[in-house]
Amino acid sequence: MTISVDRRFITIIVLGLIGLIAVSGVSLSQEAPQIAYIFGLGPYPGGTLKTVFELQRGGPDGAVHIHTIEIAPEGDLFTVTETIVSPDQTPDDISTGGGRTGAAGAVGTKYDENKVATIDLSPLQALEERNVEIAPNQNYYLPDGARLVTHDWDKIAGVDVIMATFLHPSFPNQTVEIALTAPSTSALLSFPALLVKKVDGEVQYRVKLIEIEYTP
């Protein structure tokens, strides 16, 4: 089984500015490389869907947010319901305002002018451009000296994934752990099955799929 990487990886990096890194377009194929659509960037395949993600910023003591998306067909249309539950939040932790603090407030984070620069994931685009097939337990050398190191198969919320780690020499104290999913699964997910950003070995951001129900 092999994987290919979609250039949509790059378009989602801006989500890191609101405290959650999101990586798109990693796909897994049993035959020829395929393009996956993730984070709502591709056509929804139809059917009834419920996905639940746990989002966390700030390590084990950071605020936890439960992000649920439910999609149900209604004739030729679909009803989409998105819910974000942020338990144990104080008024200072959240905001409904716009501007540079508004998006951060939506996920319970605050604007910080001293925030550490987010690791650059753009070298991953080379994998899609060169139609590289990716397998478990391999090293893939990328532009700017970056690397994608794949690990073993695993399961997250019942979904088969290949775990991988992204490294960039310009950000030597940062790593990103990513769970790579099959195209059929990627098309259903609004976030990767797992994405963890670490700085100096400590978790800064974490996105994890905790539930998925799908009926075609």
WOCORQUI-V722033 format. One record per backbone hydrogen bond with DSSP energy under -0.5 kcal/mol. NH is the residue of the N-H (numbers start at 0). CO is the residue of the C=O. E is the energy in kcal/mol with one decimal. If there is no record, write none. Layout:
BEGIN
{{NH & CO & E} {NH & CO & E}}
END
This chain:
BEGIN
{{1 & 28 & -3.2} {2 & 133 & -1.2} {3 & 26 & -1.4} {5 & 24 & -4.1} {8 & 5 & -1.7} {9 & 6 & -1.6} {11 & 7 & -0.8} {11 & 8 & -0.7} {12 & 9 & -1.1} {14 & 11 & -2.1} {15 & 12 & -2.2} {16 & 13 & -2.0} {17 & 14 & -1.6} {18 & 15 & -1.5} {19 & 14 & -1.5} {26 & 3 & -2.8} {26 & 24 & -0.6} {28 & 1 & -5.0} {30 & 31 & -0.5} {35 & 33 & -0.6} {37 & 35 & -0.5} {38 & 188 & -2.5} {39 & 188 & -0.5} {40 & 37 & -1.2} {47 & 214 & -2.7} {48 & 70 & -2.4} {49 & 212 & -2.4} {50 & 68 & -2.3} {51 & 210 & -2.6} {52 & 66 & -2.7} {53 & 207 & -3.0} {54 & 52 & -0.6} {54 & 64 & -3.2} {55 & 205 & -2.6} {56 & 62 & -1.1} {57 & 203 & -3.3} {60 & 57 & -0.5} {61 & 58 & -2.2} {64 & 54 & -3.0} {65 & 84 & -2.8} {66 & 52 & -2.6} {66 & 64 & -0.6} {67 & 65 & -0.6} {67 & 82 & -3.2} {68 & 50 & -2.3} {69 & 80 & -2.6} {70 & 48 & -2.8} {71 & 78 & -2.2} {73 & 76 & -3.4} {76 & 73 & -1.8} {78 & 71 & -3.2} {79 & 77 & -0.6} {80 & 69 & -2.9} {80 & 78 & -0.5} {82 & 67 & -2.9} {84 & 65 & -2.6} {85 & 83 & -0.5} {88 & 85 & -0.7} {92 & 89 & -1.7} {93 & 89 & -0.7} {93 & 90 & -0.6} {100 & 97 & -0.5} {101 & 97 & -0.6} {101 & 98 & -0.5} {102 & 98 & -1.0} {104 & 100 & -2.5} {105 & 101 & -1.6} {106 & 102 & -0.6} {106 & 103 & -1.1} {107 & 104 & -1.8} {108 & 103 & -3.2} {114 & 111 & -1.8} {120 & 118 & -0.6} {123 & 120 & -1.9} {124 & 121 & -2.1} {125 & 122 & -1.5} {126 & 123 & -1.3} {127 & 123 & -0.7} {128 & 124 & -2.3} {129 & 125 & -1.9} {130 & 127 & -1.3} {131 & 126 & -2.7} {133 & 2 & -2.5} {136 & 150 & -0.9} {139 & 147 & -2.2} {140 & 138 & -0.5} {141 & 145 & -3.1} {144 & 141 & -1.0} {145 & 142 & -1.5} {146 & 166 & -2.3} {147 & 139 & -2.3} {148 & 146 & -0.5} {148 & 164 & -3.1} {149 & 137 & -2.5} {149 & 147 & -0.6} {150 & 162 & -3.5} {153 & 160 & -2.4} {155 & 158 & -2.3} {158 & 155 & -2.2} {160 & 153 & -2.6} {161 & 179 & -1.9} {162 & 151 & -1.9} {162 & 160 & -0.5} {163 & 177 & -2.2} {164 & 148 & -2.7} {165 & 175 & -3.0} {166 & 146 & -2.6} {167 & 173 & -0.5} {170 & 167 & -1.8} {171 & 168 & -0.6} {173 & 170 & -2.3} {174 & 197 & -2.0} {175 & 165 & -1.6} {176 & 195 & -2.9} {177 & 163 & -2.8} {178 & 193 & -2.1} {179 & 161 & -3.0} {179 & 177 & -0.6} {180 & 25 & -0.5} {182 & 27 & -1.4} {184 & 181 & -0.8} {185 & 181 & -3.2} {186 & 182 & -2.0} {187 & 184 & -2.0} {188 & 184 & -0.8} {188 & 185 & -0.8} {192 & 178 & -0.5} {194 & 206 & -2.3} {195 & 176 & -2.3} {196 & 204 & -2.1} {197 & 174 & -2.8} {198 & 201 & -2.8} {199 & 172 & -3.7} {201 & 198 & -1.9} {203 & 196 & -3.2} {204 & 196 & -1.3} {205 & 55 & -2.4} {206 & 194 & -2.5} {207 & 53 & -2.0} {208 & 192 & -3.0} {209 & 51 & -2.9} {210 & 51 & -1.5} {212 & 49 & -2.7} {214 & 47 & -2.7}}
END
